[in-house]
């Protein structure tokens, strides 16, 4: 039986629609990353999800930390922008399509998550923030199975439930977690940098509880704040004891317009070899 494929909704717009152009763009991004030496095992990443011309260079800092590695499954947790999905949603398709090829779902894990959480299986979705991570993953890792989760409820309880589920299901797997988020939206660069520093400070402190509180109290902004909280919590249960912001920028650094910017951060969550 032929696989049901979720076709790209953003190729040719948010990133190049031709494989050769897409590969060349991501390679250029990787070539401009200053490598970071991590004393430990990468368990999770935090990556932005704007169009590649705006946030692709930032995303490359996250994905460069796993470039050339091998993972059996990658769990990507994204927000939901323009659909009603309930607390959690997963595509009803068997694979995601990008110009670099199809990414198969980890069907057994998808079913296991659906058994444990209130998951809506979507026959059609237009969510860009999950799909946009996939070409970077394809370029960095090659083959992997995908556990794609869209988080419609970013409350603390929903994040905890998702984190607990991921930690149980991925405990014996060679797995990578990815949180998809942009930061503050449409502030002057000075204000954006202040708001965004709250998020990056919480990442560097490996403090998902503090990040969730700051978001709830409107002390900062992140459209994927819930995914970051959930991934940090799950990564902690999977053995991570440190997190680090690898790079920060905003759209003004690309456009030159500092009056109305969107913030982007790349981060890594890992198990340090020498303590917490």
GUROZA-271780 format. One record per atom (N, C-alpha, C): residue in three letters; x, y, z. Coordinates in steps of 0.001 Angstrom, whole numbers, padded with zeros to 6 digits, always signed. Layout:
REM residues N
AlaXYZ ...
***
This chain:
REM residues 276
Unk+000846-001194+000000 Unk+000000+000000+000000 Unk+000882+001244+000000 Unk+000528+002189-000849 Unk+001327+003408-000950 Unk+001219+004228+000334 Unk+002333+004859+000712 Unk+002348+005692+001899 Unk+001602+006995+001640 Unk+000895+007468+002657 Unk+000292+008801+002598 Unk+001360+009813+002994 Unk+001610+010771+002126 Unk+002693+011729+002328 Unk+002121+013122+002549 Unk+002589+013777+003592 Unk+002229+015162+003859 Unk+003159+016032+003026 Unk+002618+016617+001969 Unk+003440+017398+001047 Unk+003814+018735+001670 Unk+004953+019263+001241 Unk+005415+020540+001770 Unk+004418+021647+001477 Unk+004216+022511+002464 Unk+003361+023683+002274 Unk+004179+024969+002196 Unk+005508+024867+002335 Unk+006327+026082+002358 Unk+007536+026029+001430 Unk+007798+024888+000800 Unk+008935+024806-000125 Unk+008730+025794-001273 Unk+009803+026489-001640 Unk+009720+027504-002682 Unk+009322+028868-002158 Unk+008974+028933-000859 Unk+008606+030198-000232 Unk+009456+030448+001014 Unk+009338+029576+001996 Unk+010099+029750+003237 Unk+011516+029215+003094 Unk+011698+028303+002185 Unk+013029+027796+001838 Unk+013000+027357+000382 Unk+014160+027191-000268 Unk+014164+026864-001698 Unk+013398+025580-002005 Unk+012703+025590-003139 Unk+011911+024443-003544 Unk+012676+023411-004339 Unk+013890+023739-004778 Unk+014725+022779-005518 Unk+015772+022197-004593 Unk+015980+020896-004713 Unk+016895+020204-003805 Unk+018295+020792-003856 Unk+018803+021073-005073 Unk+020178+021554-005167 Unk+020327+022935-004528 Unk+019334+023801-004714 Unk+019395+025140-004111 Unk+019254+025058-002591 Unk+018402+024150-002129 Unk+018206+023979-000696 Unk+019468+023425-000033 Unk+020063+022434-000648 Unk+021310+021883-000114 Unk+022400+022943-000075 Unk+022511+023740-001138 Unk+023549+024767-001199 Unk+023333+025824-000115 Unk+022079+026213+000114 Unk+021804+027226+001132 Unk+022161+026717+002524 Unk+021730+025509+002863 Unk+022014+024971+004194 Unk+023511+024755+004370 Unk+024191+024317+003315 Unk+025645+024136+003393 Unk+026337+025461+003669 Unk+025880+026537+003027 Unk+026461+027862+003289 Unk+026249+028263+004747 Unk+025061+027991+005261 Unk+024805+028297+006671 Unk+025771+027526+007571 Unk+025925+026240+007327 Unk+026833+025434+008143 Unk+028267+025952+008044 Unk+028665+026355+006858 Unk+030040+026811+006653 Unk+030354+028071+007459 Unk+029318+028829+007823 Unk+029539+030088+008553 Unk+029406+029929+010068 Unk+029154+028711+010527 Unk+029027+028465+011965 Unk+030406+028270+012578 Unk+030638+028929+013690 Unk+031849+028669+014461 Unk+031586+027461+015356 Unk+032299+026363+015156 Unk+032016+025139+015910 Unk+032139+025352+017417 Unk+031264+024675+018154 Unk+031262+024732+019612 Unk+031630+023358+020145 Unk+032627+023309+021022 Unk+033013+022038+021638 Unk+032127+021788+022856 Unk+031384+020701+022813 Unk+030519+020332+023932 Unk+031113+019131+024653 Unk+031269+019265+025940 Unk+031811+018178+026758 Unk+030665+017278+027199 Unk+030094+016539+026239 Unk+028987+015687+026606 Unk+028174+015231+025415 Unk+027020+014627+025705 Unk+026149+014010+024706 Unk+024944+014899+024443 Unk+024713+015230+023184 Unk+023567+016060+022808 Unk+022283+015241+022931 Unk+021308+015817+023632 Unk+020008+015173+023794 Unk+018901+015988+023126 Unk+019042+017313+023106 Unk+018012+018147+022512 Unk+018563+019399+021868 Unk+017773+019970+020961 Unk+018121+021213+020277 Unk+016947+022177+020362 Unk+017268+023458+020271 Unk+016273+024519+020161 Unk+016595+025286+018886 Unk+015593+025436+018025 Unk+015853+026015+016708 Unk+014701+026924+016298 Unk+014995+028031+015606 Unk+013930+028930+015148 Unk+013200+028371+013935 Unk+012104+029046+013556 Unk+011299+028497+012457 Unk+010783+029561+011490 Unk+011511+030633+011336 Unk+011142+031608+010306 Unk+011685+031143+008951 Unk+011385+031920+007906 Unk+011975+031627+006608 Unk+013491+031593+006709 Unk+014102+030740+005914 Unk+015546+030518+006046 Unk+016370+031782+005843 Unk+015897+032710+005016 Unk+016698+033928+004819 Unk+016771+034744+006104 Unk+015807+034554+006989 Unk+015789+035300+008241 Unk+016452+034522+009376 Unk+016110+033244+009533 Unk+016569+032515+010716 Unk+017404+031280+010395 Unk+017640+031003+009130 Unk+018390+029806+008791 Unk+019807+029787+009339 Unk+020462+030946+009350 Unk+021822+030978+009875 Unk+021835+030682+011372 Unk+020814+031156+012085 Unk+020723+030848+013517 Unk+020474+029355+013713 Unk+019551+028796+012966 Unk+019244+027370+013084 Unk+020476+026512+012852 Unk+021344+026943+011943 Unk+022538+026158+011627 Unk+023429+025956+012846 Unk+023423+026915+013766 Unk+024234+026756+014981 Unk+023746+025573+015814 Unk+022428+025371+015863 Unk+021903+024218+016599 Unk+022232+022925+015870 Unk+021912+022862+014602 Unk+022059+021605+013867 Unk+023512+021229+013621 Unk+024392+022199+013649 Unk+025805+021875+013472 Unk+026340+021013+014605 Unk+025701+021080+015775 Unk+026181+020291+016917 Unk+025909+018798+016737 Unk+024997+018434+015816 Unk+024707+017011+015583 Unk+025060+016596+014161 Unk+025720+017469+013437 Unk+026030+017177+012037 Unk+026919+015938+011931 Unk+026484+014989+011114 Unk+027231+013755+010933 Unk+026913+012679+011950 Unk+026082+012988+012935 Unk+025683+011987+013922 Unk+024555+011126+013371 Unk+024215+010096+014121 Unk+023143+009186+013726 Unk+022161+009033+014873 Unk+020877+009266+014581 Unk+019800+009049+015541 Unk+018733+008193+014877 Unk+018177+007265+015630 Unk+017122+006421+015077 Unk+015816+007190+014924 Unk+015551+008064+015875 Unk+014311+008835+015845 Unk+014586+010260+016298 Unk+013898+011205+015671 Unk+013957+012612+016076 Unk+012542+013050+016418 Unk+012351+013519+017642 Unk+011063+014064+018074 Unk+011113+015579+017927 Unk+010313+016117+017029 Unk+010234+017563+016824 Unk+008933+018056+017450 Unk+009062+018995+018375 Unk+007891+019574+019041 Unk+007764+021023+018592 Unk+006623+021355+018018 Unk+006410+022698+017475 Unk+005148+023306+018055 Unk+005018+024624+017949 Unk+003737+025253+018285 Unk+002745+025093+017137 Unk+001560+025624+017333 Unk+000529+025664+016296 Unk+000184+027129+016059 Unk+000191+027543+014803 Unk-000001+028959+014505 Unk-001414+029312+014038 Unk-001984+028516+013150 Unk-003234+028966+012511 Unk-004310+027887+012462 Unk-004210+026872+013297 Unk-005200+025799+013278 Unk-005681+025538+014702 Unk-006879+024980+014815 Unk-007290+024426+016105 Unk-006948+022943+016098 Unk-006208+022512+017084 Unk-005757+021121+017107 Unk-006084+020414+018415 Unk-006598+021131+019413 Unk-006624+020555+020742 Unk-005234+020609+021339 Unk-004993+019913+022447 Unk-003714+020044+023140 Unk-002525+019523+022353 Unk-002706+018436+021603 Unk-001592+017840+020864 Unk-002109+017379+019498 Unk-001258+017502+018487 Unk-001647+017045+017154 Unk-000451+016408+016455 Unk-000762+015425+015623 Unk+000242+014751+014796 Unk-000383+014513+013427 Unk+000383+014676+012389 Unk-000134+014414+011056 Unk-000677+012987+010953 Unk-001720+012831+010147 Unk-002251+011499+009871 Unk-001480+010817+008747 Unk-000560+011541+008132 Unk+000227+010965+007032 Unk+001293+010015+007576 Unk+001936+009297+006664 Unk+002993+008349+007017 Unk+004383+008960+006883 Unk+004471+010117+006235 Unk+005774+010742+005994 Unk+005567+012209+005662 Unk+006600+013003+005919 Unk+006667+014396+005477 Unk+007535+014465+004227 Unk+007116+015264+003274 Unk+007898+015454+002047 Unk+008596+016807+002082 Unk+009880+016803+001739 Unk+010618+018036+001471 Unk+011323+017860+000133 Unk+011919+018907-000411 Unk+012666+018730-001661 Unk+013827+017747-001540 Unk+014255+017435-000318 Unk+015369+016503-000115 Unk+014900+015061+000046 Unk+013589+014831-000065 Unk+013063+013477+000040 Unk+012037+013363+001158 Unk+011505+012161+001321 Unk+010478+011922+002324 Unk+011103+011540+003671 Unk+010506+012027+004732 Unk+010927+011684+006100 Unk+009826+010814+006710 Unk+010100+009532+006944 Unk+009056+008633+007451 Unk+008762+008868+008919 Unk+007493+008717+009273 Unk+007124+008810+010685 Unk+007536+007542+011425 Unk+007842+007715+012704 Unk+008099+006584+013597 Unk+006733+006071+014061 Unk+006127+005221+013249 Unk+004720+004848+013431 Unk+004439+004256+014803 Unk+005311+003396+015270 Unk+005108+002769+016576 Unk+005076+003825+017681 Unk+005974+004795+017617 Unk+006009+005844+018629 Unk+004822+006792+018500 Unk+004434+007096+017279 Unk+003256+007939+017070 Unk+002033+007289+017713 Unk+001872+005995+017495 Unk+000730+005288+018084 Unk+000826+005270+019616 Unk+002037+005110+020130 Unk+002217+005074+021583 Unk+001896+006423+022213 Unk+002332+007513+021566 Unk+001988+008847+022064 Unk+000483+009046+022025 Unk-000137+008622+020930 Unk-001585+008794+020780 Unk-002359+007996+021815 Unk-001807+006886+022264 Unk-002452+006082+023307 Unk-002394+006771+024667 Unk-001379+007610+024868 Unk-001146+008209+026184 Unk-001674+009632+026319 Unk-001777+010339+025207 Unk-002180+011738+025236 Unk-003389+011968+024337 Unk-004030+013114+024520 Unk-005192+013498+023708 Unk-004689+014086+022390 Unk-004363+013194+021456 Unk-003745+013591+020193 Unk-004787+013619+019081 Unk-004820+014710+018342 Unk-005638+014810+017133 Unk-004766+014471+015934 Unk-005154+013476+015168 Unk-004428+013126+013946 Unk-004993+013960+012799 Unk-004147+014752+012177 Unk-004576+015730+011184 Unk-004420+015199+009767 Unk-005499+015071+009008 Unk-005370+014663+007610 Unk-004760+015758+006736 Unk-004947+016996+007159 Unk-004394+018158+006443 Unk-003885+019139+007487 Unk-002673+019662+007271 Unk-002207+020733+008148 Unk-001300+021670+007369 Unk-001264+022908+007822 Unk-000434+023924+007156 Unk+000622+024478+008089 Unk+001001+023701+009124 Unk+001937+024202+010131 Unk+003369+024232+009595 Unk+003919+025438+009523 Unk+005266+025599+008981 Unk+006355+025312+009997 Unk+006062+025517+011291 Unk+007128+025527+012290 Unk+007714+024147+012552 Unk+006972+023099+012217 Unk+007510+021745+012317 Unk+008250+021370+011031 Unk+007585+021578+009898 Unk+008208+021205+008624 Unk+009554+021891+008408 Unk+009678+023139+008833 Unk+010872+023899+008475 Unk+012141+023357+009139 Unk+011978+022528+010170 Unk+013142+021900+010797 Unk+013682+020730+009969 Unk+012857+020162+009104 Unk+013206+018880+008490 Unk+014374+018944+007507 Unk+014459+019931+006598 Unk+015627+019946+005718 Unk+016956+020060+006472 Unk+016993+020827+007542 Unk+018216+020891+008350 Unk+018537+019521+008944 Unk+017520+018831+009440 Unk+017736+017497+009991 Unk+018205+016529+008910 Unk+017618+016628+007724 Unk+018034+015749+006633 Unk+019495+015995+006247 Unk+019877+017256+006205 Unk+021260+017580+005846 Unk+022229+017181+006952 Unk+021827+017328+008208 Unk+022732+017049+009320 Unk+022857+015561+009604 Unk+021748+014831+009494 Unk+021717+013455+009979 Unk+021606+012403+008886 Unk+021061+012764+007738 Unk+020744+011726+006764 Unk+019409+011092+007114 Unk+019367+009765+007241 Unk+018102+009076+007502 Unk+017762+009075+008989 Unk+016478+009244+009279 Unk+015951+009107+010633 Unk+014443+008956+010516 Unk+013831+008401+011557 Unk+012382+008375+011657 Unk+011936+009557+012507 Unk+010749+010059+012205 Unk+010275+011312+012793 Unk+009081+011084+013713 Unk+009159+011691+014887 Unk+008013+011782+015796 Unk+007623+013253+015861 Unk+006635+013680+015059 Unk+006294+015103+014956 Unk+005094+015447+015831 Unk+005262+016350+016774 Unk+004191+016693+017699 Unk+003969+018198+017684 Unk+002747+018585+017343 Unk+002356+019990+017397 Unk+001645+020235+018726 Unk+002103+021231+019453 Unk+001619+021506+020801 Unk+000603+022648+020752 Unk-000674+022290+020847 Unk-001731+023294+020793 Unk-002020+023946+022127 Unk-001617+023287+023207 Unk-001791+023803+024563 Unk-000403+023943+025176 Unk+000013+025196+025423 Unk+001363+025415+025930 Unk+001384+025676+027440 Unk+000354+025258+028123 Unk+000320+025399+029570 Unk+001367+024498+030216 Unk+001688+024813+031458 Unk+002662+024010+032200 Unk+002231+022547+032265 Unk+000960+022295+032570 Unk+000500+020910+032693 Unk+000620+020153+031385 Unk+000277+020802+030277 Unk+000392+020140+028976 Unk+001848+019837+028643 Unk+002747+020759+028984 Unk+004177+020534+028733 Unk+004704+019372+029570 Unk+004286+019314+030831 Unk+004736+018234+031719 Unk+004242+016881+031201 Unk+002971+016820+030803 Unk+002427+015557+030306 Unk+003168+015098+029059 Unk+003458+016029+028154 Unk+004186+015655+026958 Unk+005600+015224+027304 Unk+006265+015964+028170 Unk+007638+015630+028552 Unk+007708+014248+029191 Unk+006781+013963+030096 Unk+006774+012657+030752 Unk+006578+011542+029733 Unk+005693+011774+028785 Unk+005435+010770+027744 Unk+006672+010545+026886 Unk+007301+011616+026443 Unk+008499+011482+025622 Unk+009615+010778+026387 Unk+009775+011122+027650 Unk+010851+010519+028441 Unk+010663+009009+028578 Unk+009426+008584+028780 Unk+009158+007145+028901 Unk+009386+006432+027572 Unk+008852+006996+026512 Unk+008892+006306+025219 Unk+010272+006323+024572 Unk+011080+007323+024906 Unk+012393+007452+024264 Unk+013537+006984+025157 Unk+013221+006466+026325 Unk+014261+006124+027305 Unk+015283+005139+026762 Unk+014849+004201+025960 Unk+015765+003173+025443 Unk+016041+003346+023960 Unk+015826+004552+023458 Unk+016005+004832+022031 Unk+017207+005753+021828 Unk+017798+005642+020672 Unk+018820+006594+020250 Unk+018085+007771+019618 Unk+017694+008728+020468 Unk+016746+009758+020058 Unk+017304+011155+020238 Unk+016816+012070+019420 Unk+017117+013496+019510 Unk+015803+014239+019665 Unk+015769+015211+020563 Unk+014619+016092+020745 Unk+014898+017440+020084 Unk+013884+018026+019462 Unk+014020+019352+018853 Unk+012814+020198+019245 Unk+013065+021381+019794 Unk+012015+022358+020083 Unk+012070+023466+019043 Unk+010940+023729+018412 Unk+010848+024744+017364 Unk+010222+026005+017933 Unk+010978+027100+017944 Unk+010429+028353+018466 Unk+011113+029574+017869 Unk+010326+030609+017633 Unk+010862+031956+017490 Unk+010653+032664+018826 Unk+011231+033843+018971 Unk+011146+034560+020244 Unk+010191+035743+020102 Unk+010546+036903+020600 Unk+009615+038033+020596 Unk+009295+038471+019165 Unk+008116+039067+019015 Unk+007631+039492+017703 Unk+007283+040979+017706 Unk+007850+041697+016724 Unk+007384+043025+016332 Unk+007574+044087+017404 Unk+008760+044057+018011 Unk+009190+045124+018904 Unk+010418+045803+018294 Unk+010742+046987+018790 Unk+012021+047594+018425 Unk+013142+046679+018900 Unk+014243+046694+018178 Unk+015341+045771+018474 Unk+015786+045837+019926 Unk+015838+047036+020502 Unk+016295+047151+021894 Unk+015361+046404+022839 Unk+014052+046588+022647 Unk+013081+045898+023504 Unk+013102+044398+023233 Unk+013206+044033+021966 Unk+013249+042614+021612 Unk+014426+041916+022276 Unk+015573+042548+022252 Unk+016752+041927+022844 Unk+016587+041745+024350 Unk+015921+042696+025008 Unk+015667+042552+026450 Unk+014697+041407+026725 Unk+013619+041346+025971 Unk+012654+040261+026138 Unk+013297+038905+025853 Unk+014052+038842+024778 Unk+014632+037570+024361 Unk+015714+037096+025316 Unk+016375+038043+025991 Unk+017412+037639+026940 Unk+016822+036851+028100 Unk+015561+037084+028418 Unk+014911+036293+029463 Unk+014874+034822+029049 Unk+014527+034567+027789 Unk+014478+033188+027298 Unk+015873+032574+027275 Unk+016826+033278+026694 Unk+018165+032691+026580 Unk+018807+032492+027948 Unk+018513+033379+028902 Unk+019027+033172+030262 Unk+018431+031917+030888 Unk+017141+031674+030672 Unk+016504+030474+031217 Unk+017048+029216+030537 Unk+017356+029312+029250 Unk+017988+028178+028570 Unk+019344+027903+029199 Unk+020151+028948+029348 Unk+021509+028769+029877 Unk+021502+028258+031313 Unk+020458+028592+032054 Unk+020330+028109+033429 Unk+019684+026724+033480 Unk+019286+026196+032338 Unk+018553+024924+032247 Unk+017382+024948+033217 Unk+016524+025950+033026 Unk+015444+026244+033973 Unk+014098+026271+033248 Unk+013555+025114+032873 Unk+012260+025106+032188 Unk+011130+025623+033058 Unk+011210+025372+034367 Unk+010179+025892+035270 Unk+010167+027416+035246 Unk+011355+028014+035332 Unk+011450+029468+035297 Unk+011011+030047+033972 Unk+011313+029359+032876 Unk+010880+029831+031563 Unk+009361+029801+031463 Unk+008754+028727+031940 Unk+007298+028634+031893 Unk+006655+029754+032707 Unk+007205+030048+033877 Unk+006665+031137+034707 Unk+006824+032482+034013 Unk+007986+032727+033434 Unk+008238+034013+032766 Unk+007290+034214+031591 Unk+007024+033146+030854 Unk+006079+033237+029737 Unk+004668+033496+030247 Unk+004267+032786+031302 Unk+002913+032946+031840 Unk+002689+034341+032406 Unk+003766+034956+032924 Unk+003666+036292+033513 Unk+003956+037387+032491 Unk+004128+037001+031231 Unk+004366+037941+030131 Unk+005628+038769+030330 Unk+006612+038149+030962 Unk+007907+038808+031099 Unk+008791+038575+029882 Unk+008350+037700+028999 Unk+009061+037418+027760 Unk+008069+036838+026778 Unk+008528+036574+025565 Unk+007668+036038+024509 Unk+008415+034943+023753 Unk+007684+033912+023382 Unk+008223+032877+022491 Unk+007044+032083+021961 Unk+006841+032101+020646 Unk+005663+031424+020108 Unk+005770+029911+020297 Unk+006990+029407+020480 Unk+007184+028003+020797 Unk+007734+027813+022198 Unk+007336+028680+023107 Unk+007820+028560+024478 Unk+007447+027232+025104 Unk+006232+026775+024863 Unk+005807+025483+025372 Unk+006665+024341+024865 Unk+006918+024256+023553 Unk+007836+023237+023060 Unk+009221+023285+023711 Unk+009747+024475+023962 Unk+011054+024564+024624 Unk+010968+024006+026041 Unk+009921+024385+026770 Unk+009740+023880+028135 Unk+009609+022358+028124 Unk+008765+021836+027241 Unk+008539+020390+027183 Unk+009811+019639+026826 Unk+010550+020144+025845 Unk+011784+019468+025426 Unk+012835+019528+026521 Unk+012948+020662+027218 Unk+013909+020746+028311 Unk+013557+019769+029434 Unk+012257+019683+029758 Unk+011829+018760+030803 Unk+012091+017309+030404 Unk+011756+016962+029157 Unk+011988+015591+028692 Unk+013473+015274+028652 Unk+014268+016226+028171 Unk+015711+016009+028086 Unk+016312+015785+029465 Unk+015823+016518+030460 Unk+016315+016332+031831 Unk+016056+014895+032289 Unk+014863+014379+032018 Unk+014548+013008+032413 Unk+015377+011988+031639 Unk+015827+012371+030457 Unk+016658+011485+029637 Unk+018147+011651+029934 Unk+018481+012433+030972 Unk+019858+012517+031426 Unk+020568+013823+031180 Unk+019925+014776+030517 Unk+020576+016067+030275 Unk+020745+016821+031587 Unk+021856+017523+031715 Unk+022077+018338+032909 Unk+022571+019743+032577 Unk+022663+020075+031313 Unk+023069+021425+030913 Unk+022366+021837+029631 Unk+022240+023137+029463 Unk+021741+023704+028213 Unk+022528+024972+027920 Unk+022600+025309+026649 Unk+023437+026447+026252 Unk+022822+027132+025034 Unk+022709+028451+025110 Unk+022352+029230+023926 Unk+023577+029334+023032 Unk+023442+028905+021809 Unk+024565+028872+020877 Unk+024667+030142+020038 Unk+023519+030745+019740 Unk+023536+031940+018892 Unk+022205+032658+019046 Unk+022251+033970+018964 Unk+021048+034788+019003 Unk+021142+035846+017913 Unk+020028+036103+017275 Unk+019934+037187+016292 Unk+018461+037541+016154 Unk+018197+038612+015418 Unk+016808+038943+015105 Unk+016726+039394+013657 Unk+015505+039549+013181 Unk+015310+039835+011758 Unk+015956+041145+011340 Unk+016122+042077+012276 Unk+016772+043334+011931 Unk+018202+043160+011481 Unk+018861+042094+011953 Unk+020229+041842+011513 Unk+020283+041458+010039 Unk+019145+040990+009504 Unk+019072+040625+008085 Unk+018526+041773+007250 Unk+017442+042389+007727 Unk+016761+043411+006923 Unk+017326+044803+007114 Unk+017982+045030+008265 Unk+018450+046374+008591 Unk+017397+047237+009259 Unk+016163+046757+009341 Unk+015071+047501+009974 Unk+014999+047103+011441 Unk+015384+048004+012329 Unk+015419+047709+013754 Unk+014126+048088+014474 Unk+013134+048573+013753 Unk+011932+049101+014400 Unk+010904+048029+014716 Unk+011015+046844+014115 Unk+009914+045887+014174 Unk+010474+044493+013903 Unk+011103+043871+014888 Unk+011904+042680+014615 Unk+011284+041434+015247 Unk+011761+040281+014781 Unk+011434+038982+015373 Unk+012736+038345+015846 Unk+012722+037797+017054 Unk+013941+037236+017630 Unk+014082+035747+017371 Unk+015344+035306+017275 Unk+015657+033906+017002 Unk+016818+033457+017886 Unk+016728+032238+018398 Unk+017825+031676+019182 Unk+018032+030221+018801 Unk+019284+029792+018871 Unk+019645+028383+018719 Unk+020220+027900+020033 Unk+019817+026703+020444 Unk+020322+026168+021706 Unk+020554+024675+021634 Unk+021320+024180+022591 Unk+021590+022749+022706 Unk+021389+022326+024152 Unk+020829+021139+024330 Unk+020598+020560+025655 Unk+021374+019253+025688 Unk+022204+019060+026720 Unk+023121+017922+026661 Unk+023450+017372+028047 Unk+024013+016177+028022 Unk+024481+015539+029245 Unk+025977+015784+029340 Unk+026381+016678+030242 Unk+027793+016971+030410 Unk+028490+015791+031071 Unk+029704+015523+030651 Unk+030444+014387+031192 Unk+030974+014631+032591 Unk+031066+015902+032979 Unk+031672+016233+034263 Unk+030682+016962+035150 Unk+029545+016354+035409 Unk+028606+016896+036382 Unk+027648+017889+035819 Unk+026801+018456+036689 Unk+025730+019321+036275 Unk+026091+020776+036281 
***
